[in-house]
Amino acid sequence: MLSLRLLGAPSILHEGRELYLPAQKAQALLLFLAAESERSFSRSQIIALLWEDSAEREGRNSLSTALTRLRQALPLFPLRAEGDTLAWQASAEVWADLHAFQAAILAATRSSATPGQRIELLEQAAGLYRGSFLDGFGVRDSAGYDEWLRLERERWQQRWLNALDQLIEAYTAQGSWDRALQHARSAMNADPLQERFHRALMRLHYQAGDRAAALAQFRACRDVLERELGV
């Protein structure tokens, strides 16, 4: 089993042992295609993303070298090359946390899921988010890849926050104030400017019988919005 973790600091594991990829752009290629698993890309698109300052022939040579290094370093090669295109190759022997996250969220939205199953699936998804998407990872001399990373980090954090929002709602419906408060605090710590989580904390403290904590949260919300946004 080959496991890729992208939700947090990136890691690649085989049978539980971490693999080291010496070439940064080979690793960047693997992680990019794992994150964009539902799309295929021409070699020219990949070259423009990772070797943007290179001529076409030089870029193609660099891409071929990166693919060779991945084949040599990985016990399973989870990429598919068809003609001039490259894509992620899904298989039962390859697992990625962001794919598992998406699958859990999809299952939680099915009408056949019971409230208990929905909570369990949302908890699974939320637990896979260890931190910012590819936290600490970057590529030298690749503005396009950096911009892609920025957008993906925002997108994945928002997906995680939405999962927490649904958990807060589900636990509130059960009267499980402690669990709802725990997720609301995690969400607010990640993004203090999201008023919905300040409101959730105010409401939960009040419903749990702690009016003073609800008022303190109101003041904290007011202060952070004034300090950060001037409103």
Backbone bond lengths (Angstrom), bond angles and torsions (degrees), N, CA, C in turn:
res aa  C-N    CA-C-N  psi(-1)  N-CA   C-N-CA  omega(-1)  CA-C   N-CA-C  phi
1 M - - - 1.465 - - 1.521 109.82 -
2 L 1.319 115.21 127.80 1.454 121.76 174.89 1.527 107.92 -103.63
3 S 1.325 116.98 126.84 1.463 121.69 -176.69 1.510 110.18 -120.54
4 L 1.337 115.50 132.06 1.457 121.31 177.14 1.516 108.91 -117.88
5 R 1.317 115.67 132.18 1.460 121.89 176.74 1.520 108.40 -117.06
6 L 1.321 114.87 118.14 1.460 120.67 -177.86 1.523 112.05 -116.77
7 L 1.330 117.31 -16.19 1.462 121.19 -177.95 1.528 108.82 -89.64
8 G 1.313 114.62 82.15 1.459 122.97 -170.95 1.521 107.26 128.48
9 A 1.311 117.54 -163.13 1.467 119.89 175.85 1.525 108.60 -61.50
10 P 1.337 118.40 131.49 1.463 119.72 -174.97 1.518 113.04 -69.18
11 S 1.317 115.58 143.10 1.461 120.64 174.28 1.525 108.31 -150.26
12 I 1.319 114.84 149.05 1.464 122.72 178.85 1.517 106.78 -126.28
13 L 1.323 116.11 123.16 1.462 120.46 -175.11 1.526 110.81 -125.55
14 H 1.324 114.98 144.28 1.462 121.54 172.99 1.517 108.04 -124.57
15 E 1.319 115.04 119.22 1.470 120.83 -176.77 1.527 111.32 52.77
16 G 1.328 116.03 38.44 1.457 121.34 176.04 1.512 115.17 85.27
17 R 1.321 117.62 -5.76 1.470 120.58 -179.92 1.515 109.59 -105.44
18 E 1.343 115.90 134.60 1.457 120.04 -175.80 1.515 110.83 -73.80
19 L 1.331 114.93 135.92 1.455 122.00 177.24 1.518 109.50 -98.03
20 Y 1.294 115.78 145.89 1.466 121.18 178.59 1.522 108.77 -109.62
21 L 1.325 116.26 125.19 1.461 121.42 175.50 1.522 108.22 -105.56
22 P 1.328 117.86 111.32 1.465 120.15 -173.32 1.521 113.79 -68.97
23 A 1.333 118.34 -25.54 1.462 121.12 -176.55 1.527 109.77 -95.36
24 Q 1.330 116.44 118.01 1.465 121.30 -175.95 1.524 111.62 -61.87
25 K 1.322 117.81 -42.69 1.458 119.14 -176.03 1.522 111.65 -76.12
26 A 1.312 118.11 -25.84 1.465 119.96 172.16 1.528 109.47 -65.08
27 Q 1.329 116.60 -43.20 1.460 120.72 176.81 1.523 110.58 -64.48
28 A 1.332 116.59 -41.33 1.463 120.36 179.23 1.522 110.88 -61.59
29 L 1.323 117.06 -39.16 1.468 121.32 178.09 1.520 110.79 -63.52
30 L 1.323 116.65 -46.23 1.460 120.66 179.74 1.522 111.78 -60.74
31 L 1.323 116.73 -46.17 1.461 121.10 -178.16 1.524 111.57 -67.66
32 F 1.322 116.71 -37.34 1.461 120.60 178.49 1.524 110.87 -62.59
33 L 1.322 117.21 -48.19 1.463 119.92 -177.99 1.523 111.57 -69.58
34 A 1.333 117.50 -31.17 1.468 119.98 174.99 1.518 110.33 -64.30
35 A 1.341 117.17 -42.45 1.459 120.84 -179.38 1.522 111.79 -71.59
36 E 1.333 116.91 -30.14 1.469 121.61 -179.51 1.528 109.76 -104.84
37 S 1.328 115.34 47.44 1.468 120.69 -169.44 1.523 113.97 -67.38
38 E 1.319 118.27 -16.47 1.460 120.28 -178.32 1.530 112.20 -95.31
39 R 1.322 117.35 6.06 1.461 121.08 -177.83 1.525 110.39 -127.07
40 S 1.305 115.57 157.42 1.458 121.35 171.04 1.525 108.23 -116.68
41 F 1.322 116.41 155.22 1.459 121.36 -174.48 1.518 109.93 -134.04
42 S 1.312 115.63 142.18 1.461 119.32 174.04 1.525 108.64 -73.56
43 R 1.296 116.02 157.62 1.466 120.00 177.90 1.530 110.58 -61.06
44 S 1.333 116.37 -34.11 1.467 119.06 178.55 1.518 111.54 -64.19
45 Q 1.338 117.09 -36.89 1.472 120.43 177.38 1.522 111.10 -65.12
46 I 1.324 116.37 -42.59 1.469 120.55 179.47 1.528 110.29 -64.80
47 I 1.320 116.25 -42.51 1.467 120.24 179.52 1.526 110.38 -62.42
48 A 1.340 116.75 -43.01 1.468 120.11 179.38 1.520 111.69 -63.50
49 L 1.323 116.83 -28.69 1.461 121.05 -179.41 1.526 112.32 -79.52
50 L 1.330 116.85 -43.93 1.462 120.86 -171.20 1.534 114.58 -104.39
51 W 1.332 116.37 -25.79 1.475 119.93 -179.37 1.530 108.21 -129.23
52 E 1.306 116.10 55.96 1.460 121.65 -169.65 1.524 113.53 -65.32
53 D 1.324 117.36 -23.68 1.462 119.98 -179.16 1.523 112.93 -94.21
54 S 1.331 115.91 2.84 1.466 119.68 -177.06 1.523 111.08 -93.93
55 A 1.338 115.70 149.96 1.458 120.64 171.24 1.539 108.46 -68.75
56 E 1.318 116.14 163.69 1.467 120.48 -174.60 1.527 112.42 -57.27
57 R 1.329 117.04 -48.10 1.475 119.23 -178.02 1.528 110.71 -64.96
58 E 1.319 116.53 -44.61 1.471 120.24 179.11 1.527 110.50 -62.37
59 G 1.343 116.46 -41.56 1.451 120.14 178.31 1.518 112.56 -63.28
60 R 1.324 116.70 -40.71 1.467 119.68 178.73 1.526 111.24 -65.47
61 N 1.324 117.23 -38.21 1.465 119.88 176.39 1.529 110.80 -63.86
62 S 1.345 116.39 -41.26 1.469 120.25 179.01 1.524 111.03 -64.86
63 L 1.321 116.83 -40.28 1.458 120.61 178.49 1.523 111.13 -65.40
64 S 1.328 117.09 -42.78 1.464 120.23 178.12 1.525 111.35 -61.92
65 T 1.334 115.91 -39.46 1.467 120.12 177.47 1.523 110.93 -63.95
66 A 1.339 117.16 -42.09 1.472 121.19 178.99 1.520 110.49 -62.56
67 L 1.320 118.24 -41.89 1.465 121.44 179.51 1.527 110.76 -65.76
68 T 1.328 116.70 -39.64 1.466 120.19 177.75 1.525 110.98 -62.93
69 R 1.323 116.68 -42.44 1.469 120.08 179.27 1.517 111.79 -64.79
70 L 1.333 116.54 -36.45 1.463 119.12 176.90 1.527 110.96 -66.25
71 R 1.310 117.12 -42.74 1.472 119.79 178.50 1.517 111.40 -61.61
72 Q 1.334 116.36 -36.80 1.466 120.40 -179.55 1.528 112.27 -73.38
73 A 1.347 116.59 -34.34 1.469 120.55 -173.25 1.527 113.38 -87.29
74 L 1.337 117.24 -26.97 1.455 120.32 -173.77 1.525 111.45 -100.82
75 P 1.328 117.92 133.20 1.466 120.27 176.51 1.532 111.81 -69.31
76 L 1.324 116.39 -24.27 1.464 122.63 174.03 1.523 107.05 -127.35
77 F 1.315 116.25 136.94 1.467 120.03 -177.57 1.524 108.10 -105.32
78 P 1.358 117.70 103.34 1.464 119.82 -170.94 1.525 114.68 -91.10
79 L 1.325 116.94 25.16 1.458 120.60 179.62 1.523 109.82 -115.61
80 R 1.320 115.14 151.68 1.465 121.21 -179.73 1.516 109.32 -120.40
81 A 1.323 115.90 126.12 1.462 121.39 177.30 1.519 108.19 -111.83
82 E 1.324 115.70 119.06 1.465 121.71 178.83 1.520 108.37 -128.47
83 G 1.314 115.59 108.42 1.458 119.02 -177.11 1.515 110.19 61.81
84 D 1.323 115.83 -119.86 1.463 120.82 -177.28 1.526 112.09 -98.46
85 T 1.336 118.20 8.44 1.466 120.58 -175.37 1.530 111.54 -113.43
86 L 1.319 113.86 154.63 1.461 122.41 176.36 1.523 108.47 -126.39
87 A 1.333 116.22 145.91 1.463 120.45 179.64 1.517 108.97 -156.08
88 W 1.312 115.03 164.81 1.462 122.04 173.99 1.523 109.62 -72.99
89 Q 1.328 116.42 138.92 1.466 121.81 178.41 1.526 109.00 -109.79
90 A 1.324 116.23 102.26 1.466 120.25 -179.68 1.528 109.42 -71.40
91 S 1.333 116.07 142.23 1.466 121.35 175.62 1.518 109.31 -158.17
92 A 1.308 116.07 162.98 1.463 121.24 -179.18 1.530 111.47 -68.23
93 E 1.328 117.25 -19.85 1.468 120.86 -177.24 1.530 112.59 -89.96
94 V 1.326 117.24 -1.97 1.467 120.68 -178.56 1.525 108.33 -123.27
95 W 1.325 115.73 127.16 1.471 122.55 -178.98 1.519 108.74 -123.17
96 A 1.328 115.91 138.68 1.468 120.91 174.81 1.514 108.69 -133.37
97 D 1.323 116.81 137.32 1.463 120.13 -174.68 1.521 112.41 -61.69
98 L 1.320 117.98 -38.22 1.456 118.64 -178.14 1.526 112.53 -69.93
99 H 1.347 117.35 -29.26 1.469 119.87 173.95 1.528 110.23 -69.42
100 A 1.334 116.57 -40.12 1.467 120.53 177.41 1.517 110.74 -65.91
101 F 1.326 116.89 -37.16 1.469 121.62 176.49 1.526 109.92 -59.16
102 Q 1.314 116.84 -50.72 1.459 120.97 -178.06 1.527 111.47 -62.77
103 A 1.326 116.59 -39.83 1.469 120.35 -179.86 1.524 110.96 -64.58
104 A 1.335 117.18 -40.70 1.462 120.85 179.75 1.527 111.15 -66.40
105 I 1.328 116.95 -41.86 1.465 120.45 178.47 1.525 110.56 -63.85
106 L 1.326 116.86 -42.39 1.467 120.56 179.13 1.522 110.82 -62.21
107 A 1.338 116.75 -44.10 1.465 120.27 179.70 1.526 111.15 -64.57
108 A 1.328 116.89 -34.79 1.469 120.53 -179.11 1.521 112.21 -68.19
109 T 1.335 116.60 -24.89 1.468 119.51 -177.88 1.526 112.52 -86.91
110 R 1.324 117.80 -7.11 1.468 119.70 -179.07 1.525 110.25 -69.31
111 S 1.304 115.13 141.42 1.467 120.51 -177.63 1.527 112.06 -64.98
112 S 1.329 117.14 -22.69 1.462 120.20 -178.51 1.528 112.94 -78.48
113 A 1.353 117.77 -11.56 1.466 120.82 -178.31 1.527 110.17 -73.36
114 T 1.330 116.78 129.11 1.458 121.08 175.77 1.527 109.02 -74.75
115 P 1.345 118.85 163.30 1.467 120.13 177.47 1.529 112.42 -54.43
116 G 1.320 117.30 -40.30 1.462 120.07 179.19 1.516 111.93 -66.82
117 Q 1.333 117.27 -42.37 1.464 120.77 178.13 1.528 110.82 -65.00
118 R 1.321 115.92 -38.97 1.460 120.05 -179.62 1.527 110.73 -62.79
119 I 1.326 116.67 -43.79 1.458 120.24 177.88 1.526 110.49 -62.54
120 E 1.321 116.36 -44.17 1.471 120.23 -179.13 1.526 111.08 -60.93
121 L 1.317 117.49 -42.79 1.463 121.50 -179.73 1.528 111.59 -68.04
122 L 1.325 116.39 -41.20 1.465 119.73 177.77 1.527 111.49 -65.28
123 E 1.335 116.56 -37.21 1.465 120.17 176.73 1.534 110.50 -64.99
124 Q 1.332 116.22 -39.45 1.465 119.61 177.22 1.523 110.72 -59.69
125 A 1.335 115.31 -47.24 1.463 119.52 -179.51 1.522 110.90 -62.89
126 A 1.331 117.15 -49.82 1.465 120.71 -177.85 1.526 111.38 -60.57
127 G 1.329 116.81 -35.78 1.455 120.57 -179.00 1.521 113.75 -69.40
128 L 1.329 117.59 -19.86 1.460 120.81 179.29 1.526 112.45 -77.40
129 Y 1.323 116.15 -18.18 1.460 120.46 -178.27 1.526 108.38 -84.45
130 R 1.343 116.30 100.52 1.460 121.32 -177.55 1.527 112.12 -89.91
131 G 1.332 116.00 -11.98 1.450 120.71 -177.91 1.510 109.39 162.21
132 S 1.310 116.48 -169.73 1.461 121.93 -177.14 1.525 111.36 -56.14
133 F 1.319 116.90 143.76 1.464 123.39 178.57 1.526 110.36 -53.06
134 L 1.347 115.97 123.85 1.468 122.50 -178.52 1.522 111.50 48.51
135 D 1.315 114.94 48.59 1.458 121.62 -176.05 1.526 111.03 -56.87
136 G 1.329 115.81 126.58 1.458 121.11 177.80 1.521 114.92 82.79
137 F 1.324 117.64 -3.39 1.465 120.51 -177.09 1.519 110.20 -94.06
138 G 1.307 116.32 143.54 1.454 121.48 176.75 1.512 109.58 -159.27
139 V 1.317 116.11 169.60 1.458 122.06 -178.48 1.523 108.90 -127.32
140 R 1.312 116.57 132.22 1.459 121.05 179.49 1.535 111.05 -67.59
141 D 1.302 115.98 140.03 1.471 122.40 171.70 1.523 112.58 55.14
142 S 1.328 116.14 44.40 1.461 119.25 179.44 1.523 109.16 -145.58
143 A 1.335 115.09 83.92 1.459 120.11 -178.75 1.525 111.01 -63.93
144 G 1.331 117.31 -34.75 1.458 120.62 179.51 1.511 112.27 -64.04
145 Y 1.327 116.72 -41.78 1.463 120.35 178.68 1.527 110.13 -67.99
146 D 1.316 116.93 -39.92 1.467 120.28 178.24 1.528 111.12 -61.22
147 E 1.322 116.45 -41.19 1.460 119.70 179.07 1.529 110.61 -67.05
148 W 1.319 116.38 -39.98 1.473 120.26 175.44 1.529 110.77 -60.22
149 L 1.323 116.66 -43.46 1.465 120.47 178.04 1.525 110.94 -60.05
150 R 1.322 116.77 -44.14 1.469 120.34 -179.21 1.528 111.18 -59.78
151 L 1.308 116.40 -46.11 1.467 120.11 -179.25 1.524 111.69 -66.67
152 E 1.329 116.23 -41.14 1.464 119.54 -179.95 1.524 111.48 -67.00
153 R 1.314 117.42 -36.45 1.466 120.24 177.85 1.531 110.42 -63.09
154 E 1.319 116.24 -42.90 1.463 119.31 177.44 1.526 110.61 -64.38
155 R 1.335 116.46 -43.32 1.465 120.76 -176.80 1.528 111.57 -64.66
156 W 1.329 117.18 -44.39 1.469 119.55 -177.74 1.523 112.06 -72.57
157 Q 1.338 116.60 -34.71 1.464 116.77 175.78 1.525 110.14 -64.18
158 Q 1.334 116.89 -39.69 1.454 119.98 179.91 1.528 111.06 -65.17
159 R 1.324 117.78 -38.60 1.469 120.69 177.05 1.527 110.73 -63.05
160 W 1.326 115.60 -41.73 1.474 119.10 178.31 1.518 110.75 -65.23
161 L 1.343 117.04 -44.13 1.462 120.18 179.02 1.530 111.21 -62.46
162 N 1.316 117.33 -37.13 1.463 119.92 177.29 1.530 111.20 -65.03
163 A 1.336 116.13 -37.84 1.471 119.34 176.83 1.531 110.10 -64.51
164 L 1.333 117.12 -41.41 1.467 120.18 177.66 1.522 110.47 -64.25
165 D 1.318 116.84 -39.26 1.458 120.94 178.39 1.530 110.62 -59.09
166 Q 1.328 116.03 -43.21 1.464 120.09 178.79 1.531 111.48 -67.36
167 L 1.334 116.92 -36.34 1.466 119.85 176.86 1.524 111.12 -66.60
168 I 1.326 116.68 -40.80 1.470 120.46 177.67 1.525 109.57 -58.66
169 E 1.321 115.99 -45.73 1.464 120.64 179.89 1.531 111.53 -63.11
170 A 1.335 116.25 -42.83 1.469 120.27 -178.03 1.525 111.33 -67.32
171 Y 1.331 117.41 -43.44 1.464 119.99 179.76 1.527 111.29 -70.08
172 T 1.323 116.89 -33.84 1.465 119.73 176.50 1.521 110.52 -62.89
173 A 1.327 116.40 -41.54 1.469 120.44 178.89 1.522 111.27 -61.48
174 Q 1.324 117.13 -29.24 1.470 121.90 178.85 1.528 112.28 -85.61
175 G 1.326 116.44 -12.31 1.462 119.75 -173.53 1.513 112.96 78.55
176 S 1.345 116.52 18.88 1.474 121.17 179.09 1.528 108.60 -89.10
177 W 1.337 115.39 76.52 1.453 120.29 -172.79 1.525 112.97 -62.09
178 D 1.340 117.03 -40.84 1.460 119.63 -176.17 1.528 111.50 -61.36
179 R 1.337 117.03 -45.78 1.464 120.28 -179.49 1.530 110.52 -66.79
180 A 1.322 116.58 -41.03 1.462 119.77 178.49 1.530 110.48 -63.54
181 L 1.326 117.42 -43.25 1.463 121.03 178.38 1.524 111.64 -62.60
182 Q 1.316 116.91 -39.62 1.465 120.71 -179.86 1.532 110.81 -59.74
183 H 1.332 116.78 -46.01 1.466 119.85 -179.39 1.526 111.22 -71.10
184 A 1.318 117.63 -36.36 1.463 120.15 178.43 1.529 110.66 -63.47
185 R 1.338 116.79 -40.51 1.471 119.95 178.64 1.528 110.72 -65.50
186 S 1.337 117.18 -41.71 1.469 120.46 179.24 1.521 110.39 -60.60
187 A 1.337 116.27 -43.76 1.461 120.66 -179.47 1.516 111.27 -65.34
188 M 1.331 116.84 -44.64 1.453 120.17 -177.75 1.526 111.56 -66.94
189 N 1.326 117.34 -36.28 1.461 120.19 177.98 1.523 110.84 -64.83
190 A 1.343 116.13 -33.96 1.467 120.03 179.94 1.517 111.66 -72.95
191 D 1.327 116.88 -36.34 1.470 120.86 -178.73 1.518 109.52 -145.87
192 P 1.338 117.39 86.77 1.471 121.11 -175.58 1.522 114.22 -65.81
193 L 1.331 118.30 -10.92 1.460 120.45 -177.83 1.531 112.78 -89.88
194 Q 1.330 117.47 -1.84 1.461 119.68 178.87 1.526 108.85 -85.19
195 E 1.326 115.88 105.23 1.461 120.76 -175.80 1.531 112.60 -61.95
196 R 1.333 116.51 -28.41 1.463 118.42 -176.84 1.526 111.45 -59.44
197 F 1.328 117.64 -32.09 1.456 119.12 -178.94 1.529 111.42 -82.63
198 H 1.316 117.66 -30.68 1.466 119.24 170.03 1.528 109.42 -61.73
199 R 1.325 116.50 -45.41 1.465 120.03 179.19 1.527 111.16 -61.62
200 A 1.341 115.93 -41.04 1.460 119.36 179.42 1.527 110.78 -61.78
201 L 1.338 116.68 -43.19 1.464 119.94 179.44 1.525 111.46 -65.20
202 M 1.317 117.98 -41.36 1.471 120.58 176.93 1.528 110.67 -59.17
203 R 1.332 114.71 -48.01 1.455 120.22 -177.28 1.533 111.24 -64.35
204 L 1.336 116.20 -42.90 1.464 120.16 -177.47 1.532 111.41 -67.52
205 H 1.324 116.77 -43.19 1.460 118.92 177.11 1.528 110.64 -59.15
206 Y 1.330 115.56 -43.26 1.462 119.50 -179.04 1.527 111.03 -65.01
207 Q 1.337 116.17 -44.71 1.463 119.58 -179.45 1.524 111.82 -66.56
208 A 1.329 115.95 -28.68 1.466 119.89 177.58 1.520 112.01 -80.94
209 G 1.354 117.12 -1.55 1.455 120.78 176.18 1.512 115.00 92.35
210 D 1.360 117.11 11.08 1.465 120.18 -177.86 1.535 108.61 -109.90
211 R 1.331 116.20 80.86 1.460 121.16 -177.13 1.526 111.44 -64.33
212 A 1.328 117.60 -37.39 1.467 120.94 -179.58 1.530 111.01 -61.73
213 A 1.336 116.88 -41.42 1.473 120.14 178.92 1.522 110.76 -66.83
214 A 1.344 116.87 -35.76 1.462 120.23 177.90 1.527 110.45 -63.33
215 L 1.345 117.07 -43.63 1.456 120.88 178.94 1.529 111.57 -67.12
216 A 1.335 116.59 -36.95 1.466 120.57 178.04 1.527 110.11 -64.82
217 Q 1.330 116.39 -37.30 1.460 119.55 178.23 1.523 111.11 -67.85
218 F 1.336 115.95 -37.15 1.465 119.51 175.26 1.531 110.72 -58.66
219 R 1.315 116.63 -46.26 1.467 120.56 -179.30 1.533 110.50 -64.16
220 A 1.343 116.10 -39.38 1.472 119.25 178.37 1.525 110.90 -63.18
221 C 1.329 116.45 -41.21 1.465 121.19 178.06 1.523 110.55 -62.49
222 R 1.324 116.28 -47.98 1.463 121.09 179.42 1.526 111.08 -58.10
223 D 1.339 116.43 -44.08 1.459 120.39 -176.55 1.525 112.19 -66.89
224 V 1.338 117.09 -43.06 1.470 119.20 -177.14 1.522 110.89 -69.12
225 L 1.328 118.11 -35.99 1.464 120.39 178.65 1.532 111.17 -69.43
226 E 1.325 115.99 -37.02 1.462 119.36 177.42 1.516 111.07 -68.81
227 R 1.342 116.11 -42.77 1.464 120.49 -176.22 1.534 111.48 -70.28
228 E 1.342 117.22 -43.90 1.452 120.96 -172.74 1.517 113.53 -89.05
229 L 1.334 117.11 -33.05 1.463 120.06 -174.15 1.522 113.77 -117.74
230 G 1.337 117.18 -9.46 1.445 120.33 -179.41 1.511 113.63 69.34
231 V 1.338 116.40 30.86 1.481 120.66 -179.85 1.523 108.86 -126.85
